[in-house]
């Protein structure tokens, strides 16, 4: 549907005519005395009359175009429904030094734990159409990297730009949960879900995991914890190759306690396939109901009359040049 956003602007259409009819303007025209030169030819007078006629006509059209552009013409498309249901998910990702351990594989390539999390979590984020997502990064302490937003691309980009050691080398799990609680307090009517990914135990921070768990319970925040790391890994030593457990620092008891106390679940991700399966389970979280909304795509059209006005203005400027060239051509032939 075509419409003008500001149709009241059209009251300015007769403004040039009113200015032209002002008494002061008429008096100025009556006082003016035009004395034709004896050297002026009838041809020149006729051409000047034609030039003035076209200038006035083009000026009127230019004014019409400018008023139309000021009235903001626009095209409204058909109404489109915005998803009325969604989830509020806060993602907390561990950036401690132990995330450097390369005991994961992605597409047959040996990578560290953070690279694997980025690879799988990016796809999980892009599937969250209609959901609000936030991102917390933690190590020595926790930082809010992205508040709850519908902009999935920005959350994905901020996750990709994160690097190990950005916020320290230790692991402040309690601070990460506490920060999520604080951010959820600003959101009403939310299902308040935190997904926390870590590969270690709480070794830093101002809030203990037990205190953070109590805060999450009091604010009805469901915490899903994911322990990341392989069970076995081959390493080279002075005595040859030996098998070690790279996840021996993972505090599964603490992570299970946080999840159980808040109504969530604890998951173990030993490889990329495990993590993908965990995200499929998390996809089944019950979405919250929100107010149904509709939007209509809007396309602004004001630049079309502006372009017409610009083109006609250039044409007015070229009219005297055209008549000058025409006179010279006629005089040359004469």
LUMPA-620634 format. One line per 10 residues: number of its first residue (from 1); their letters; for each residue x, y, z of C-alpha. Coordinates in nm, 4 decimals. Layout:
N
NUM) a) X Y Z | ...
//
This chain:
334
1) xxxxxxxxxx) 0.0000 0.0000 0.0000 | 0.1295 0.3454 -0.0980 | 0.0970 0.6304 0.1499 | 0.2525 0.9574 0.2665 | 0.3857 0.9531 0.6222 | 0.3465 1.3327 0.6561 | 0.0567 1.4313 0.4241 | 0.0129 1.7645 0.6071 | 0.3272 1.8896 0.4298 | 0.1166 1.9451 0.1168
11) xxxxxxxxxx) -0.0246 2.2632 0.2731 | 0.3041 2.4216 0.1613 | 0.2195 2.3737 -0.2085 | 0.0713 2.7238 -0.2669 | 0.3546 2.8940 -0.0748 | 0.5501 3.0182 -0.3861 | 0.2267 3.1549 -0.5396 | 0.1447 3.3446 -0.2194 | 0.4933 3.4937 -0.2062 | 0.4607 3.5974 -0.5694
21) xxxxxxxxxx) 0.1326 3.7768 -0.4932 | 0.2659 3.9729 -0.1968 | 0.1967 4.3513 -0.2270 | 0.5647 4.4342 -0.1909 | 0.6427 4.2042 -0.4826 | 0.3776 4.3630 -0.7053 | 0.4994 4.7155 -0.6190 | 0.8543 4.6179 -0.7079 | 0.7380 4.4877 -1.0447 | 0.5373 4.8042 -1.1194
31) xxxxxxxxxx) 0.8291 5.0328 -1.0374 | 1.0675 4.8434 -1.2553 | 1.1094 4.9954 -1.6013 | 1.2403 4.7856 -1.8821 | 1.4079 4.9748 -2.1661 | 1.4702 4.7492 -2.4621 | 1.8007 4.7944 -2.6371 | 1.7897 4.9080 -2.9960 | 2.0207 4.6246 -3.0809 | 1.7826 4.3592 -2.9458
41) xxxxxxxxxx) 1.6184 4.1641 -3.2199 | 1.2716 4.0225 -3.2211 | 1.4285 3.6775 -3.2281 | 1.6151 3.7374 -2.9036 | 1.2974 3.8616 -2.7338 | 1.1078 3.5525 -2.8468 | 1.3813 3.3198 -2.7219 | 1.3936 3.4975 -2.3862 | 1.0164 3.4590 -2.3551 | 1.0392 3.0871 -2.4300
51) xxxxxxxxxx) 1.3281 3.0461 -2.1840 | 1.1344 3.2177 -1.9061 | 0.8283 3.0078 -1.9795 | 1.0204 2.6804 -1.9490 | 1.2032 2.8000 -1.6372 | 0.8761 2.8820 -1.4604 | 0.7232 2.5503 -1.5650 | 1.0238 2.3499 -1.4481 | 1.0402 2.5463 -1.1231 | 0.6773 2.4545 -1.0503
61) xxxxxxxxxx) 0.7476 2.0861 -1.1130 | 1.0627 2.1023 -0.8945 | 0.8626 2.2529 -0.6083 | 0.5999 1.9801 -0.6427 | 0.8723 1.7142 -0.6265 | 1.0332 1.8701 -0.3192 | 0.7013 1.8882 -0.1344 | 0.6268 1.5262 -0.2270 | 0.9675 1.4175 -0.0964 | 0.9131 1.6127 0.2283
71) xxxxxxxxxx) 0.5799 1.4318 0.2765 | 0.7789 1.1040 0.2972 | 0.6182 0.8759 0.0382 | 0.6547 0.5103 0.1331 | 0.5361 0.1653 0.0375 | 0.3978 -0.0635 0.3092 | 0.4187 -0.4373 0.2444 | 0.1905 -0.7106 0.3700 | 0.1846 -0.7686 0.7496 | 0.4386 -1.0254 0.8712
81) xxxxxxxxxx) 0.4146 -1.2119 1.1989 | 0.7110 -1.2068 1.4385 | 0.7602 -1.5261 1.6392 | 0.5493 -1.4822 1.9512 | 0.7343 -1.7494 2.1471 | 1.0979 -1.7716 2.2328 | 1.3545 -1.8403 2.4978 | 1.5963 -1.6272 2.6942 | 1.9311 -1.8088 2.7006 | 2.2483 -1.6807 2.8593
91) xxxxxxxxxx) 2.5632 -1.8619 2.7430 | 2.8643 -1.8664 2.9769 | 3.1902 -1.9844 2.8124 | 3.5116 -2.0686 3.0005 | 3.8262 -1.8926 2.8710 | 4.0701 -2.0222 3.1342 | 4.4155 -2.1517 3.0476 | 4.3110 -2.5175 3.0488 | 4.0911 -2.4523 2.7436 | 4.4164 -2.4597 2.5418
101) xxxxxxxxxx) 4.4370 -2.8396 2.5717 | 4.3988 -2.9800 2.2199 | 4.2105 -3.3005 2.3012 | 3.9224 -3.2307 2.0577 | 3.8696 -3.2989 1.6901 | 3.6752 -3.0935 1.4361 | 3.6463 -3.2274 1.0798 | 3.9358 -3.4660 1.1431 | 4.1628 -3.1891 1.2733 | 4.3041 -3.1813 1.6260
111) xxxxxxxxxx) 4.1954 -2.8576 1.7970 | 4.1738 -2.7144 2.1463 | 3.8559 -2.7109 2.3522 | 3.7619 -2.3498 2.2810 | 3.7811 -2.3982 1.9040 | 3.5495 -2.6990 1.9327 | 3.3041 -2.5034 2.1479 | 3.3019 -2.2163 1.8985 | 3.2454 -2.4569 1.6096 | 2.9446 -2.6312 1.7633
121) xxxxxxxxxx) 2.8030 -2.3383 1.9596 | 2.7927 -2.1131 1.6508 | 2.5471 -2.3485 1.4825 | 2.3416 -2.3676 1.8027 | 2.3212 -1.9869 1.8135 | 2.2103 -1.9558 1.4509 | 1.9231 -2.2011 1.5122 | 1.7828 -1.9804 1.7882 | 1.5389 -1.7912 1.5648 | 1.3025 -1.5924 1.7857
131) xxxxxxxxxx) 1.5160 -1.6422 2.0982 | 1.7081 -1.3818 2.2940 | 2.0703 -1.4767 2.3530 | 2.3385 -1.3353 2.5793 | 2.7089 -1.4188 2.6143 | 2.9262 -1.4250 2.9290 | 3.3007 -1.4952 2.9157 | 3.4768 -1.5947 3.2344 | 3.8192 -1.6911 3.3694 | 3.9669 -1.4944 3.6625
141) xxxxxxxxxx) 3.6300 -1.3181 3.6741 | 3.3203 -1.2965 3.4550 | 3.2395 -1.0347 3.1927 | 2.9191 -0.9699 2.9995 | 3.0205 -0.9809 2.6350 | 2.6685 -0.9527 2.4878 | 2.3409 -0.8702 2.6691 | 2.0238 -1.0588 2.5813 | 1.9471 -0.9773 2.2198 | 1.7783 -1.1114 1.9073
151) xxxxxxxxxx) 2.0920 -1.0313 1.7058 | 2.2344 -1.3815 1.6660 | 2.5031 -1.2707 1.4207 | 2.6539 -1.0289 1.6712 | 2.6594 -1.2925 1.9458 | 2.8295 -1.5369 1.7075 | 3.0883 -1.2767 1.6068 | 3.1683 -1.1867 1.9680 | 3.2106 -1.5573 2.0484 | 3.4441 -1.6060 1.7505
161) xxxxxxxxxx) 3.6568 -1.3081 1.8598 | 3.7090 -1.4464 2.2108 | 4.0557 -1.5859 2.2888 | 4.1968 -1.7924 2.5733 | 4.3537 -1.5766 2.8419 | 4.1408 -1.2737 2.7510 | 4.0120 -1.2472 3.1082 | 4.2816 -1.4438 3.2907 | 4.3984 -1.8018 3.3394 | 4.1872 -1.9307 3.6311
171) xxxxxxxxxx) 3.8185 -2.0331 3.6498 | 3.5526 -1.8243 3.8264 | 3.2426 -2.0401 3.7813 | 3.0623 -1.8750 4.0744 | 3.1126 -1.5282 3.9238 | 2.9733 -1.6442 3.5878 | 2.6541 -1.7758 3.7490 | 2.6253 -1.4646 3.9668 | 2.6602 -1.2313 3.6677 | 2.3899 -1.4224 3.4817
181) xxxxxxxxxx) 2.1593 -1.3837 3.7835 | 2.2208 -1.0083 3.7822 | 2.1445 -0.9757 3.4116 | 1.8286 -1.1847 3.4334 | 1.6976 -0.9580 3.7102 | 1.6516 -0.6902 3.4436 | 1.4277 -0.9159 3.2330 | 1.0714 -0.9797 3.3367 | 0.8539 -1.2728 3.2235 | 1.1613 -1.4718 3.1257
191) xxxxxxxxxx) 1.2277 -1.8439 3.1526 | 1.5793 -1.7542 3.2795 | 1.8032 -2.0284 3.1404 | 2.1815 -2.0315 3.1781 | 2.4011 -2.2705 2.9776 | 2.7467 -2.2888 3.1337 | 3.0409 -2.4546 2.9573 | 3.3629 -2.5225 3.1483 | 3.6465 -2.7746 3.1636 | 3.7672 -2.7279 3.5207
201) xxxxxxxxxx) 3.6819 -2.6399 3.8759 | 3.6196 -2.3122 4.0535 | 3.9607 -2.1609 4.1361 | 3.8901 -1.7857 4.1409 | 3.6195 -1.5245 4.1745 | 3.4334 -1.3307 4.4423 | 3.1346 -1.5664 4.4659 | 3.1586 -1.9366 4.5466 | 2.9618 -2.1878 4.3389 | 2.7438 -2.2647 4.6420
211) xxxxxxxxxx) 2.6520 -1.8987 4.6874 | 2.5863 -1.8584 4.3152 | 2.3625 -2.1657 4.3200 | 2.1526 -2.0178 4.6000 | 2.1198 -1.6922 4.4072 | 2.0096 -1.8802 4.0959 | 1.7509 -2.0772 4.2943 | 1.6141 -1.7621 4.4580 | 1.5715 -1.5962 4.1196 | 1.4259 -1.9091 3.9535
221) xxxxxxxxxx) 1.7109 -1.9459 3.7036 | 1.7605 -2.2878 3.5491 | 2.1280 -2.3709 3.4993 | 2.2446 -2.6342 3.2507 | 2.6104 -2.7166 3.3046 | 2.8357 -2.8810 3.0446 | 3.1716 -3.0355 3.1329 | 3.4067 -3.0194 2.8328 | 3.7110 -3.2414 2.7815 | 3.8170 -3.5850 2.6637
231) xxxxxxxxxx) 3.8731 -3.8790 2.8991 | 4.1907 -3.9971 2.7282 | 4.4714 -3.8301 2.5401 | 4.8028 -3.9493 2.4012 | 5.1002 -3.7333 2.4989 | 5.4690 -3.7559 2.4209 | 5.7117 -3.7766 2.7161 | 6.0751 -3.8637 2.7773 | 5.9742 -4.2283 2.8192 | 5.7621 -4.2358 2.5001
241) xxxxxxxxxx) 5.3877 -4.2066 2.4367 | 5.1580 -4.2436 2.7319 | 4.7836 -4.2090 2.7927 | 4.6627 -3.9415 3.0327 | 4.3287 -3.8073 3.1454 | 4.3210 -3.4374 3.0396 | 3.9941 -3.3801 3.2278 | 4.1121 -3.4809 3.5738 | 4.0625 -3.1207 3.6956 | 3.6954 -3.1203 3.5908
251) xxxxxxxxxx) 3.4748 -3.0886 3.8997 | 3.1743 -3.2895 3.7836 | 3.0335 -3.3138 4.1346 | 3.0106 -2.9365 4.1666 | 2.8621 -2.8918 3.8178 | 2.6039 -3.1641 3.8838 | 2.5076 -2.9985 4.2127 | 2.4532 -2.6593 4.0447 | 2.2346 -2.8145 3.7749 | 2.0286 -3.0320 4.0090
261) xxxxxxxxxx) 1.9647 -2.7539 4.2620 | 1.8380 -2.5151 3.9933 | 1.6224 -2.7644 3.8038 | 1.8646 -2.8146 3.5163 | 2.0885 -3.0996 3.4047 | 2.4582 -3.1741 3.3877 | 2.6021 -3.2931 3.0556 | 2.9413 -3.4368 2.9684 | 3.0912 -3.3365 2.6327 | 3.3915 -3.5537 2.5475
271) xxxxxxxxxx) 3.3937 -3.4590 2.1801 | 3.2121 -3.2465 1.9215 | 2.9460 -3.5140 1.8646 | 2.8597 -3.5184 2.2348 | 2.8244 -3.1414 2.2397 | 2.6000 -3.1422 1.9329 | 2.3761 -3.4022 2.0966 | 2.3593 -3.1899 2.4129 | 2.2431 -2.8895 2.2121 | 1.9727 -3.1020 2.0515
281) xxxxxxxxxx) 1.8447 -3.1823 2.4011 | 1.8598 -2.8166 2.4974 | 1.6489 -2.7359 2.1907 | 1.3597 -2.9003 2.3718 | 1.3496 -2.6370 2.6459 | 0.9963 -2.5029 2.6920 | 0.9719 -2.1581 2.5284 | 0.8047 -1.8725 2.7121 | 0.4933 -1.7058 2.5706 | 0.5307 -1.3452 2.4684
291) xxxxxxxxxx) 0.2911 -1.0890 2.3318 | 0.2124 -1.1571 1.9665 | 0.3490 -0.8886 1.7354 | 0.3221 -0.8024 1.3687 | 0.5335 -0.5857 1.1441 | 0.4910 -0.4454 0.7942 | 0.7988 -0.4032 0.5735 | 0.8415 -0.0351 0.4869 | 1.0260 0.0947 0.1822 | 1.1027 0.4669 0.1678
301) xxxxxxxxxx) 1.0398 0.6307 -0.1731 | 1.1341 0.9941 -0.1031 | 1.4527 0.9733 -0.3088 | 1.2584 0.9325 -0.6358 | 1.1007 1.2832 -0.6329 | 1.4319 1.4204 -0.5044 | 1.6144 1.2747 -0.8050 | 1.3541 1.4242 -1.0399 | 1.3960 1.7648 -0.8722 | 1.7754 1.7422 -0.9053
311) xxxxxxxxxx) 1.7558 1.6493 -1.2741 | 1.5155 1.9361 -1.3513 | 1.7365 2.1816 -1.1610 | 2.0292 2.0835 -1.3822 | 1.8067 2.1268 -1.6866 | 1.7162 2.4831 -1.5800 | 2.0837 2.5639 -1.5493 | 2.1498 2.4308 -1.8991 | 1.8644 2.6212 -2.0715 | 2.0547 2.9534 -2.1130
321) xxxxxxxxxx) 2.3532 2.7651 -2.2501 | 2.1308 2.5896 -2.5024 | 1.9753 2.9127 -2.6246 | 2.3188 3.0765 -2.6448 | 2.4488 2.7961 -2.8657 | 2.1345 2.8186 -3.0795 | 2.1826 3.1973 -3.1320 | 2.5451 3.1547 -3.2277 | 2.4499 2.8860 -3.4785 | 2.1843 3.1074 -3.6346
331) xxxx) 2.4143 3.4107 -3.6514 | 2.6845 3.1985 -3.8105 | 2.4451 3.0710 -4.0789 | 2.3123 3.4225 -4.1392
//
